[in-house]
Amino acid sequence: MTNGKDNSLLHDLRSKCASLKSAAELYKDCSPAEKKEMLALMNAAAADITRLLAQLGQP
């Protein structure tokens, strides 16, 4: 059973994953300058996802 902290982490994880998916779908239609910005946002979201996964794995 998950506790409140896990529920919060899972909520944040779902949100970050959805944001990353949306950005990936929009990426192909971006201008070169927008692609650079989009990649920075996608990298930040991926880093957040990695951080959240590590937190979920902690006892």
Backbone as numpy.savetxt, mean C-alpha at the origin, in Angstrom:
# Nx Ny Nz CAx CAy CAz Cx Cy Cz
-8.00 -15.80 16.68 -8.85 -14.62 16.68 -7.95 -13.38 16.68
-8.35 -12.37 15.90 -7.56 -11.15 15.83 -8.00 -10.19 16.91
-7.04 -9.40 17.37 -7.36 -8.40 18.37 -7.57 -7.04 17.68
-7.82 -6.03 18.46 -8.07 -4.70 17.91 -6.90 -4.16 17.12
-5.67 -4.42 17.62 -4.49 -3.95 16.90 -4.40 -4.63 15.54
-4.62 -5.95 15.51 -4.58 -6.67 14.24 -5.67 -6.16 13.29
-6.85 -5.90 13.82 -7.93 -5.39 12.98 -7.55 -4.06 12.35
-6.92 -3.21 13.13 -6.48 -1.92 12.61 -5.40 -2.09 11.55
-4.45 -2.97 11.82 -3.38 -3.24 10.85 -3.95 -3.82 9.56
-4.90 -4.73 9.70 -5.52 -5.33 8.51 -6.30 -4.30 7.70
-6.97 -3.41 8.39 -7.69 -2.33 7.71 -6.70 -1.46 6.93
-5.61 -1.07 7.58 -4.59 -0.26 6.91 -3.97 -1.01 5.74
-3.73 -2.30 5.91 -3.15 -3.11 4.85 -4.08 -3.18 3.64
-5.35 -3.42 3.89 -6.32 -3.46 2.78 -6.35 -2.13 2.04
-6.32 -1.04 2.79 -6.35 0.29 2.19 -5.12 0.54 1.32
-3.94 0.20 1.85 -2.70 0.40 1.08 -2.67 -0.47 -0.17
-3.13 -1.71 -0.04 -3.17 -2.61 -1.20 -4.12 -2.08 -2.27
-5.27 -1.58 -1.85 -6.23 -1.03 -2.81 -5.65 0.20 -3.50
-4.96 1.04 -2.74 -4.34 2.23 -3.32 -3.27 1.85 -4.33
-2.47 0.86 -4.00 -1.41 0.41 -4.90 -2.01 -0.18 -6.18
-3.07 -0.95 -6.03 -3.73 -1.54 -7.20 -4.30 -0.44 -8.10
-4.95 0.54 -7.50 -5.51 1.64 -8.28 -4.43 2.41 -9.02
-3.33 2.68 -8.34 -2.23 3.40 -8.95 -1.65 2.61 -10.12
-1.53 1.30 -9.97 -1.00 0.45 -11.03 -1.92 0.48 -12.26
-3.22 0.53 -12.02 -4.18 0.58 -13.12 -4.13 1.92 -13.84
-3.88 3.00 -13.12 -3.83 4.33 -13.71 -2.50 4.63 -14.39
-1.47 3.92 -13.99 -0.09 4.21 -14.41 0.06 4.29 -15.93
-0.55 3.36 -16.65 -0.36 3.29 -18.10 -0.87 4.54 -18.83
-1.80 5.25 -18.24 -2.38 6.42 -18.87 -1.73 7.73 -18.44
-0.68 7.66 -17.64 -0.02 8.85 -17.13 1.03 9.38 -18.11
1.25 10.66 -18.04 2.35 11.26 -18.79 3.66 10.84 -18.14
4.79 11.03 -18.82 6.08 10.65 -18.22 6.32 11.31 -16.85
5.96 12.58 -16.71 6.14 13.26 -15.42 5.22 12.66 -14.36
3.99 12.37 -14.76 3.04 11.77 -13.82 3.48 10.36 -13.44
4.07 9.63 -14.38 4.55 8.28 -14.09 5.62 8.32 -13.01
6.50 9.32 -13.08 7.55 9.45 -12.08 6.94 9.67 -10.70
5.95 10.55 -10.62 5.26 10.81 -9.36 4.50 9.58 -8.89
3.85 8.91 -9.84 3.06 7.72 -9.50 3.98 6.62 -8.96
5.15 6.46 -9.57 6.09 5.45 -9.08 6.54 5.75 -7.65
6.77 7.03 -7.36 7.16 7.40 -5.99 6.04 7.05 -5.02
4.81 7.32 -5.38 3.67 6.98 -4.52 3.52 5.47 -4.37
3.72 4.75 -5.46 3.61 3.30 -5.43 4.71 2.69 -4.56
5.92 3.23 -4.65 7.01 2.76 -3.80 6.73 3.02 -2.33
6.16 4.18 -2.03 5.82 4.50 -0.65 4.74 3.55 -0.13
3.73 3.27 -0.96 2.67 2.35 -0.56 3.23 0.95 -0.34
4.14 0.52 -1.22 4.75 -0.80 -1.08 5.56 -0.89 0.22
6.28 0.17 0.54 7.05 0.20 1.79 6.11 0.13 2.99
4.99 0.84 2.92 4.01 0.78 4.00 3.42 -0.62 4.13
3.16 -1.27 3.00 2.62 -2.63 3.02 3.62 -3.56 3.70
4.89 -3.44 3.35 5.93 -4.27 3.95 6.00 -4.03 5.46
5.91 -2.77 5.87 5.94 -2.42 7.29 4.74 -3.02 8.02
3.57 -2.90 7.42 2.35 -3.44 8.04 2.41 -4.96 8.15
2.93 -5.62 7.13 3.06 -7.07 7.19 4.01 -7.50 8.30
5.10 -6.75 8.47 6.05 -7.06 9.54 5.38 -6.89 10.90
4.57 -5.85 11.05 3.87 -5.63 12.31 2.87 -6.73 12.59
2.19 -7.21 11.56 1.24 -8.29 11.75 1.94 -9.57 12.18
3.18 -9.76 11.75 3.93 -10.95 12.09 4.53 -10.94 13.47
4.48 -9.79 14.15 5.03 -9.69 15.49 4.02 -10.22 16.51
4.52 -10.95 17.51 3.60 -11.48 18.54 3.00 -10.38 19.40
